[in-house]
Amino acid sequence: MIKLHPRHRFVVIDVETTGLSPRYGDRVIEIGALAIENGTVMEEYSTLIDTKRAINRNARQVHGITREMLIGKPKPEEIMPEFEKFIRNSILIAHNARFDMGFIRHEFHRQKLPFNYQYICTLEMSQERLPHLPNHKLDTVYRHLMGATGDILKQQHRALADSRMVAAVWLAMEGK
């Protein structure tokens, strides 16, 4: 259990990947993140990443990112040190955090960057606090808490849009 303090800096993270497992060579190809201080979004971070790796067809169908979209984008060795600075001294937040943190940890390891961050999982929070929901997918939890439809849901499964949804879910569940 993470003891939260209102002055902590929180960073909500979502990644899109080439597939489901870094163990099998899959990589992060998009990062979206929001820095939250005192319940307010202070900064956003978003980038596509060219890993030169093929994108699994199933993953591509989920997020819509193609190899062509990544051509000329920054490489992981450029992005990960920059991203590490963005999240430094923060508590991280993600929906299905094991997935996102596993990929970030793997990418940091490849760049010889430390990854010893505490994190909060809004999937686990929603399962605990909202057990009556039919499922705990991000869009289901978001709709339940925010009563929302519209543009943010149309952009779902892109990293920055999903980070914005996770931030709204977390802030609503924390009563901020």
TORTI-298433 format. One record per residue: y, x, z of N, C-alpha, C in turn; residue in three letters; residue number from 1. Coordinates in Angstrom, 1 decimal, padded with zeros to 4 digits. Each point is the difference from the previous one (the first is absolute). Layout:
BEGIN
(rec (Y X Z) (Y X Z) (Y X Z) 'Ala' NUM) ...
This chain:
BEGIN
(rec (-001.2 000.8 000.0) (001.2 -000.8 000.0) (001.2 000.9 000.0) 'Met' 1) (rec (000.9 -000.3 -000.9) (001.3 000.8 -000.1) (001.0 -000.7 000.9) 'Ile' 2) (rec (000.6 000.8 000.8) (001.1 -000.5 000.9) (001.3 000.1 -000.9) 'Lys' 3) (rec (000.6 -001.2 -000.3) (001.1 -000.1 -000.8) (001.3 000.1 000.8) 'Leu' 4) (rec (001.0 000.7 -000.6) (001.3 000.1 000.6) (001.0 -000.5 -001.1) 'His' 5) (rec (001.0 -000.8 000.4) (000.9 -000.5 -001.0) (000.7 001.1 -000.9) 'Pro' 6) (rec (000.1 001.2 000.6) (000.7 001.0 -000.8) (-000.9 000.8 -000.9) 'Arg' 7) (rec (-001.3 -000.3 000.0) (-000.9 000.6 -001.0) (000.4 -000.3 -001.4) 'His' 8) (rec (-000.2 001.0 -000.9) (000.2 -000.2 -001.4) (-001.4 -000.4 -000.5) 'Arg' 9) (rec (-000.1 -001.1 -000.7) (-001.2 -000.5 -000.6) (000.1 000.1 -001.5) 'Phe' 10) (rec (-001.1 000.4 -000.7) (000.0 000.0 -001.4) (-001.1 -000.8 -000.5) 'Val' 11) (rec (000.3 -001.0 -000.8) (-001.0 -000.9 -000.6) (-000.4 000.6 -001.3) 'Val' 12) (rec (-001.3 000.2 -000.2) (-000.5 000.7 -001.2) (-001.0 -000.9 -000.8) 'Ile' 13) (rec (000.0 000.1 -001.3) (-001.0 -000.5 -000.8) (-000.2 001.0 -001.2) 'Asp' 14) (rec (-001.3 000.2 -000.3) (-000.3 000.8 -001.2) (-000.8 -000.7 -001.0) 'Val' 15) (rec (000.2 000.4 -001.2) (-000.9 -000.5 -001.1) (-000.8 001.2 -000.5) 'Glu' 16) (rec (-001.2 -000.2 -000.4) (-000.9 001.2 -000.2) (-000.7 -000.2 -001.3) 'Thr' 17) (rec (-000.7 001.1 -000.4) (-000.8 000.0 -001.2) (-001.4 -000.7 000.2) 'Thr' 18) (rec (-000.4 -000.2 001.2) (-001.2 -000.7 000.4) (-000.1 -000.2 001.5) 'Gly' 19) (rec (-001.2 -000.1 000.5) (-000.2 -000.4 001.4) (-000.3 001.1 001.0) 'Leu' 20) (rec (-000.3 001.2 -000.5) (-000.4 001.0 001.0) (000.5 001.4 -000.4) 'Ser' 21) (rec (000.7 000.6 000.9) (000.4 001.4 -000.3) (-001.2 000.9 000.1) 'Pro' 22) (rec (-001.1 -000.4 000.6) (-001.2 000.8 000.1) (-000.6 000.2 -001.4) 'Arg' 23) (rec (000.3 -001.0 -000.9) (-000.6 000.1 -001.4) (001.1 000.5 -001.0) 'Tyr' 24) (rec (001.1 000.6 000.6) (001.0 000.5 -000.9) (001.2 -000.9 -000.3) 'Gly' 25) (rec (000.0 -001.2 000.5) (001.1 -000.9 -000.2) (001.3 000.5 000.7) 'Asp' 26) (rec (001.1 -000.3 -000.6) (001.3 000.6 000.4) (001.0 -001.1 000.1) 'Arg' 27) (rec (001.1 000.3 000.8) (001.2 -000.9 000.1) (000.8 000.2 -001.3) 'Val' 28) (rec (000.4 -001.1 -000.6) (000.8 000.0 -001.2) (001.4 -000.7 000.2) 'Ile' 29) (rec (000.1 -000.7 001.2) (001.3 -000.6 000.3) (000.1 -000.1 001.5) 'Glu' 30) (rec (001.2 000.3 000.5) (000.3 -000.2 001.5) (001.2 -000.9 000.0) 'Ile' 31) (rec (000.0 -000.9 001.0) (001.2 -000.8 000.3) (000.1 000.0 001.5) 'Gly' 32) (rec (001.2 000.3 000.6) (000.1 000.1 001.4) (001.4 -000.5 000.4) 'Ala' 33) (rec (000.1 -000.6 001.2) (001.2 -000.4 000.6) (000.2 000.6 001.4) 'Leu' 34) (rec (001.1 000.6 000.3) (000.3 000.5 001.4) (000.7 -001.1 000.7) 'Ala' 35) (rec (-000.6 -000.3 001.2) (000.6 -001.1 000.8) (000.4 000.6 001.4) 'Ile' 36) (rec (001.3 -000.3 000.3) (000.5 000.5 001.3) (000.7 -001.2 000.7) 'Glu' 37) (rec (-000.4 -000.3 001.2) (000.6 -001.1 000.8) (-000.1 -001.4 -000.8) 'Asn' 38) (rec (-001.2 -000.1 -000.7) (-000.3 -001.3 -000.7) (000.7 -000.1 -001.3) 'Gly' 39) (rec (000.7 001.0 -000.5) (000.7 -000.1 -001.2) (-000.5 001.1 -001.0) 'Thr' 40) (rec (-000.1 -000.4 -001.3) (-000.4 000.9 -001.0) (001.2 000.9 -000.3) 'Val' 41) (rec (-000.3 001.4 000.2) (001.1 000.9 -000.1) (-000.1 000.8 -001.4) 'Met' 42) (rec (-001.2 000.2 -000.5) (-000.2 000.8 -001.2) (-001.2 -000.5 -000.7) 'Glu' 43) (rec (000.0 000.1 -001.3) (-001.2 -000.2 -000.8) (-000.4 001.2 -000.8) 'Glu' 44) (rec (-001.3 000.2 -000.2) (-000.6 001.1 -000.8) (-001.0 -000.6 -000.9) 'Tyr' 45) (rec (000.1 000.4 -001.3) (-000.9 -000.6 -001.0) (-000.1 001.0 -001.2) 'Ser' 46) (rec (-001.3 000.3 -000.3) (-000.2 000.9 -001.2) (-001.4 -000.2 -000.6) 'Thr' 47) (rec (000.0 000.2 -001.3) (-001.3 000.1 -000.7) (-000.3 001.5 000.0) 'Leu' 48) (rec (-001.3 000.3 -000.1) (-000.5 001.4 000.1) (-001.0 000.2 -001.1) 'Ile' 49) (rec (000.2 001.1 -000.8) (-000.9 000.3 -001.0) (-001.1 001.0 000.5) 'Asp' 50) (rec (-001.2 -000.5 000.2) (-001.1 000.8 000.5) (-000.8 000.5 -001.1) 'Thr' 51) (rec (000.2 -000.4 -001.2) (-000.8 000.4 -001.2) (-001.4 -000.5 000.1) 'Lys' 52) (rec (-000.2 -001.0 000.9) (-001.3 -000.6 000.2) (-000.1 -001.3 -000.7) 'Arg' 53) (rec (-001.2 -000.4 -000.5) (-000.2 -001.3 -000.6) (000.1 -001.0 001.1) 'Ala' 54) (rec (000.5 -001.2 -000.4) (000.1 -001.1 000.9) (-001.2 -001.0 -000.2) 'Ile' 55) (rec (-000.7 -000.3 001.0) (-001.2 -000.9 -000.1) (000.5 -001.3 -000.5) 'Asn' 56) (rec (-000.8 -000.6 -000.9) (000.4 -001.3 -000.6) (000.3 -001.1 001.1) 'Arg' 57) (rec (-000.9 -000.1 001.0) (000.3 -001.0 001.1) (001.3 000.3 000.7) 'Asn' 58) (rec (000.3 001.2 000.3) (001.2 000.3 000.7) (001.2 -000.3 -000.9) 'Ala' 59) (rec (-000.1 000.3 -001.3) (001.1 -000.3 -000.9) (000.2 -001.5 -000.1) 'Arg' 60) (rec (-001.1 -000.8 000.1) (000.2 -001.4 -000.1) (000.7 -000.6 001.2) 'Gln' 61) (rec (-000.1 000.7 001.2) (000.6 -000.4 001.2) (001.5 000.3 000.0) 'Val' 62) (rec (000.4 001.3 -000.3) (001.4 000.4 000.1) (000.7 000.1 -001.4) 'His' 63) (rec (-000.7 000.0 -001.1) (000.7 000.0 -001.3) (000.5 001.3 -000.4) 'Gly' 64) (rec (-000.2 001.1 000.7) (000.5 001.3 -000.3) (-000.9 000.7 -001.0) 'Ile' 65) (rec (000.5 000.4 -001.1) (-000.7 000.7 -001.1) (000.2 001.5 000.0) 'Thr' 66) (rec (-000.8 000.7 -000.6) (000.2 001.5 -000.2) (001.3 000.2 -000.7) 'Arg' 67) (rec (000.3 -000.8 -001.0) (001.3 000.2 -000.7) (001.2 -000.1 000.9) 'Glu' 68) (rec (-000.1 -000.9 001.0) (001.2 -000.1 000.9) (000.2 001.2 000.9) 'Met' 69) (rec (-001.0 000.8 000.1) (000.1 001.2 000.9) (000.4 001.3 -000.7) 'Leu' 70) (rec (000.0 -000.1 -001.4) (000.3 001.2 -000.7) (001.5 000.4 000.3) 'Ile' 71) (rec (000.1 001.3 000.3) (001.4 000.5 000.4) (000.4 -000.3 001.4) 'Gly' 72) (rec (-000.8 -000.7 000.8) (000.4 -000.2 001.4) (-000.3 001.2 000.8) 'Lys' 73) (rec (000.6 000.1 001.2) (-000.3 001.2 000.8) (-001.5 000.2 000.4) 'Pro' 74) (rec (-000.3 001.2 000.2) (-001.4 000.3 000.4) (-000.2 -000.1 001.5) 'Lys' 75) (rec (-001.2 -000.1 000.5) (-000.2 -000.1 001.4) (000.6 001.2 000.8) 'Pro' 76) (rec (-000.1 001.2 -000.5) (000.6 001.1 000.7) (001.5 000.0 000.2) 'Glu' 77) (rec (000.7 -000.8 -000.9) (001.4 -000.3 000.2) (000.3 -001.1 001.0) 'Glu' 78) (rec (-000.9 -001.0 -000.1) (000.3 -001.3 000.8) (-000.4 000.2 001.5) 'Ile' 79) (rec (-001.2 000.5 000.2) (-000.5 000.0 001.4) (000.8 000.7 001.0) 'Met' 80) (rec (000.6 001.2 -000.3) (000.9 000.6 001.0) (001.2 -000.8 000.2) 'Pro' 81) (rec (000.5 -000.6 -001.0) (001.2 -000.9 000.1) (-000.3 -001.2 000.8) 'Glu' 82) (rec (-001.2 -000.6 -000.2) (-000.4 -001.2 000.7) (-000.3 000.3 001.5) 'Phe' 83) (rec (-000.5 001.2 000.2) (-000.3 000.4 001.4) (001.3 000.1 000.8) 'Glu' 84) (rec (001.1 000.4 -000.7) (001.3 000.0 000.7) (000.5 -001.4 000.3) 'Lys' 85) (rec (-000.3 -000.9 -000.9) (000.5 -001.4 000.1) (-000.7 -000.6 001.2) 'Phe' 86) (rec (-001.3 000.3 000.3) (-000.7 -000.7 001.0) (-000.1 000.8 001.4) 'Ile' 87) (rec (000.5 001.2 -000.1) (000.0 000.9 001.2) (000.6 -000.7 001.2) 'Arg' 88) (rec (-000.7 000.2 001.2) (000.4 -000.6 001.3) (000.1 -001.5 000.0) 'Asn' 89) (rec (-000.9 -000.6 -000.8) (000.0 -001.5 -000.1) (-001.4 -000.5 000.4) 'Ser' 90) (rec (-000.1 -001.2 000.4) (-001.2 -000.8 000.1) (-000.2 -000.7 -001.3) 'Ile' 91) (rec (-001.2 000.1 -000.6) (-000.2 -000.6 -001.3) (-000.6 -001.4 000.1) 'Leu' 92) (rec (000.2 -000.8 -000.9) (-000.5 -001.4 000.0) (-000.5 -000.3 -001.4) 'Ile' 93) (rec (-001.2 -000.6 -000.1) (-000.5 -000.4 -001.3) (-001.0 -001.2 000.2) 'Ala' 94) (rec (-000.2 -000.8 -001.0) (-001.0 -001.0 000.0) (-001.3 000.6 -000.6) 'His' 95) (rec (-001.0 -000.1 000.8) (-001.3 000.7 -000.3) (000.3 001.5 000.1) 'Asn' 96) (rec (000.5 000.4 001.1) (000.5 001.4 000.2) (-001.0 001.0 -000.2) 'Ala' 97) (rec (-001.3 -000.2 000.3) (-001.0 001.0 -000.3) (000.0 000.4 -001.4) 'Arg' 98) (rec (000.2 -000.9 -001.0) (000.0 000.3 -001.4) (001.2 000.9 -000.3) 'Phe' 99) (rec (001.2 -000.5 000.3) (001.2 000.8 -000.3) (000.1 001.3 000.7) 'Asp' 100) (rec (-000.4 000.0 001.3) (000.1 001.3 000.8) (-001.1 001.0 -000.5) 'Met' 101) (rec (-001.1 -000.5 -000.4) (-001.1 000.8 -000.5) (000.5 000.8 -001.3) 'Gly' 102) (rec (000.7 -000.8 -000.9) (000.5 000.6 -001.2) (001.1 001.0 000.3) 'Phe' 103) (rec (001.0 -000.4 000.9) (001.1 000.9 000.3) (-000.5 001.3 000.7) 'Ile' 104) (rec (-000.9 -000.2 000.9) (-000.6 001.2 000.7) (-000.7 000.9 -001.0) 'Arg' 105) (rec (-000.7 -000.6 -001.0) (-000.7 000.9 -001.0) (001.1 000.7 -000.9) 'His' 106) (rec (001.0 -000.7 -000.4) (001.1 000.7 -000.8) (000.7 001.0 000.8) 'Glu' 107) (rec (000.3 -000.2 001.3) (000.6 001.0 000.8) (-000.9 001.2 000.1) 'Phe' 108) (rec (-001.3 -000.2 000.3) (-000.9 001.1 000.1) (000.0 000.8 -001.3) 'His' 109) (rec (000.0 -000.6 -001.1) (000.0 000.7 -001.3) (001.2 001.0 -000.1) 'Arg' 110) (rec (001.1 -000.5 000.6) (001.3 000.8 000.0) (000.2 000.9 001.2) 'Gln' 111) (rec (-001.1 000.0 000.9) (000.1 000.8 001.2) (001.1 -000.5 001.0) 'Lys' 112) (rec (000.2 -001.3 000.0) (001.0 -000.6 000.9) (-000.7 -000.6 001.2) 'Leu' 113) (rec (000.6 000.0 001.2) (-000.6 -000.6 001.1) (000.0 -001.6 -000.1) 'Pro' 114) (rec (-001.0 -000.6 000.5) (000.0 -001.5 000.1) (-000.5 -000.3 001.4) 'Phe' 115) (rec (000.8 -000.2 000.9) (-000.4 -000.4 001.4) (001.0 -001.1 000.5) 'Asn' 116) (rec (000.0 -001.0 -000.8) (000.9 -001.2 000.2) (-000.7 -001.1 000.7) 'Tyr' 117) (rec (000.7 -000.6 000.9) (-000.5 -001.3 000.6) (000.3 -001.1 -001.0) 'Gln' 118) (rec (-000.8 -001.0 -000.1) (000.3 -001.1 -000.9) (-000.5 -001.3 000.6) 'Tyr' 119) (rec (000.6 -001.1 -000.6) (-000.2 -001.4 000.4) (-000.6 -000.7 -001.3) 'Ile' 120) (rec (-001.0 -000.8 000.2) (-000.6 -000.7 -001.1) (000.4 -001.5 000.1) 'Cys' 121) (rec (000.7 -000.5 -000.9) (000.4 -001.4 000.0) (-001.2 -000.9 -000.3) 'Thr' 122) (rec (-001.0 000.5 -000.7) (-001.2 -000.8 -000.3) (-000.7 -000.3 001.3) 'Leu' 123) (rec (-000.2 001.1 000.8) (-000.6 -000.2 001.4) (000.8 -000.9 000.9) 'Glu' 124) (rec (001.3 000.2 -000.1) (000.9 -000.8 000.9) (-000.1 -001.5 -000.4) 'Met' 125) (rec (-000.1 -000.3 -001.3) (000.0 -001.3 -000.5) (-001.4 -000.7 000.4) 'Ser' 126) (rec (-001.1 000.8 -000.1) (-001.3 -000.5 000.4) (000.0 -000.4 001.4) 'Gln' 127) (rec (000.6 000.8 000.9) (000.1 -000.2 001.4) (000.9 -001.2 000.3) 'Glu' 128) (rec (001.2 000.0 -000.6) (001.0 -001.0 000.4) (-000.1 -001.3 -000.8) 'Arg' 129) (rec (-000.6 000.0 -001.2) (000.0 -001.1 -000.8) (-001.5 -000.3 -000.4) 'Leu' 130) (rec (-000.9 -000.2 000.9) (-001.4 -000.1 -000.3) (-000.3 -001.3 -000.9) 'Pro' 131) (rec (000.9 -001.0 000.0) (-000.3 -001.2 -000.7) (000.3 000.1 -001.5) 'His' 132) (rec (000.6 001.0 -000.5) (000.2 000.1 -001.4) (-001.3 000.1 -000.8) 'Leu' 133) (rec (000.0 -000.5 -001.2) (-001.3 000.0 -000.8) (-000.4 001.4 -000.4) 'Pro' 134) (rec (001.0 001.0 -000.1) (-000.3 001.4 -000.2) (001.3 000.7 000.5) 'Asn' 135) (rec (-000.1 001.3 000.0) (001.1 000.8 000.5) (000.6 000.9 -001.1) 'His' 136) (rec (-000.1 -000.4 -001.3) (000.6 000.8 -001.0) (001.5 -000.1 000.2) 'Lys' 137) (rec (000.7 001.1 -000.5) (001.4 000.1 000.2) (000.8 -001.3 -000.5) 'Leu' 138) (rec (-000.3 -000.5 -001.2) (000.7 -001.1 -000.4) (-000.2 -001.3 000.8) 'Asp' 139) (rec (-001.2 -000.1 000.5) (-000.4 -001.2 000.9) (000.8 000.1 001.3) 'Thr' 140) (rec (000.0 001.2 000.6) (000.8 000.1 001.3) (001.5 -000.1 -000.3) 'Val' 141) (rec (000.5 000.6 -001.0) (001.4 -000.1 -000.4) (000.4 -001.5 -000.2) 'Tyr' 142) (rec (-000.8 -000.7 -000.8) (000.4 -001.4 -000.2) (000.0 -000.8 001.3) 'Arg' 143) (rec (-001.0 000.2 000.9) (-000.1 -000.7 001.2) (001.2 000.3 000.9) 'His' 144) (rec (000.3 001.3 000.1) (001.1 000.3 000.9) (001.4 -000.2 -000.5) 'Leu' 145) (rec (000.2 000.1 -001.3) (001.3 -000.1 -000.6) (000.2 -001.3 -000.8) 'Met' 146) (rec (-001.1 -000.8 -000.1) (000.1 -001.2 -000.8) (000.5 000.2 -001.4) 'Gly' 147) (rec (-000.4 001.1 -000.6) (000.7 000.5 -001.2) (-000.9 -000.1 -001.2) 'Ala' 148) (rec (000.6 -000.2 -001.1) (-000.5 000.2 -001.3) (001.0 000.8 -000.7) 'Thr' 149) (rec (000.0 000.1 -001.3) (001.1 000.6 -000.8) (-000.2 001.4 -000.4) 'Gly' 150) (rec (001.1 000.7 -000.3) (000.0 001.2 -000.6) (-000.8 001.1 000.6) 'Asp' 151) (rec (000.1 000.1 001.3) (-000.7 001.1 000.7) (-001.5 -000.1 -000.2) 'Ile' 152) (rec (-000.5 -001.3 000.0) (-001.5 -000.1 -000.3) (-000.3 000.3 -001.4) 'Leu' 153) (rec (000.9 -000.2 -000.9) (-000.3 000.3 -001.5) (-000.1 001.5 -000.2) 'Lys' 154) (rec (000.6 000.8 000.9) (000.0 001.4 -000.2) (-001.2 000.7 000.9) 'Gln' 155) (rec (-000.8 -000.9 000.6) (-001.0 000.5 000.9) (-000.9 001.0 -000.7) 'Gln' 156) (rec (-000.5 001.0 000.8) (-000.9 001.1 -000.5) (000.8 001.1 -000.7) 'His' 157) (rec (001.3 000.0 000.2) (000.7 001.2 -000.3) (000.5 000.5 001.4) 'Arg' 158) (rec (000.1 001.3 000.1) (000.1 000.6 001.3) (001.3 -000.4 000.8) 'Ala' 159) (rec (001.2 000.0 -000.6) (001.2 -000.4 000.7) (000.0 -001.4 000.3) 'Leu' 160) (rec (-000.4 -000.9 -000.9) (000.0 -001.4 000.3) (-001.0 -000.3 001.2) 'Ala' 161) (rec (-001.1 000.6 000.0) (-001.0 -000.2 001.0) (000.5 000.5 001.4) 'Asp' 162) (rec (000.7 001.2 -000.1) (000.6 000.5 001.2) (001.1 -001.0 000.6) 'Ser' 163) (rec (000.7 -000.6 -000.8) (001.0 -001.0 000.4) (-000.7 -001.2 000.7) 'Arg' 164) (rec (-001.1 -000.4 -000.6) (-000.8 -001.1 000.6) (-000.6 000.4 001.3) 'Met' 165) (rec (-000.5 001.2 000.1) (-000.6 000.5 001.3) (001.1 000.1 001.0) 'Val' 166) (rec (001.2 000.5 -000.3) (001.1 000.1 000.9) (000.3 -001.4 000.6) 'Ala' 167) (rec (000.1 -001.0 -000.9) (000.4 -001.3 000.4) (-001.1 -000.6 001.0) 'Ala' 168) (rec (-001.3 000.2 -000.4) (-001.1 -000.4 000.9) (000.1 000.7 001.3) 'Val' 169) (rec (000.1 001.3 000.0) (000.1 000.7 001.3) (001.1 -000.4 000.9) 'Trp' 170) (rec (001.2 -000.1 -000.6) (001.2 -000.5 000.7) (-000.2 -001.4 000.6) 'Leu' 171) (rec (-000.6 -000.9 -000.8) (-000.3 -001.3 000.5) (-001.0 -000.1 001.1) 'Ala' 172) (rec (-001.0 000.8 -000.1) (-001.0 000.1 001.1) (000.5 000.6 001.2) 'Met' 173) (rec (000.9 000.9 -000.1) (000.6 000.7 001.1) (001.2 -000.8 000.6) 'Glu' 174) (rec (000.4 -001.1 -000.7) (001.1 -000.8 000.5) (001.4 000.6 -000.2) 'Gly' 175) (rec (000.1 000.9 -001.0) (001.3 000.7 -000.2) (000.8 -000.7 -001.1) 'Lys' 176) 
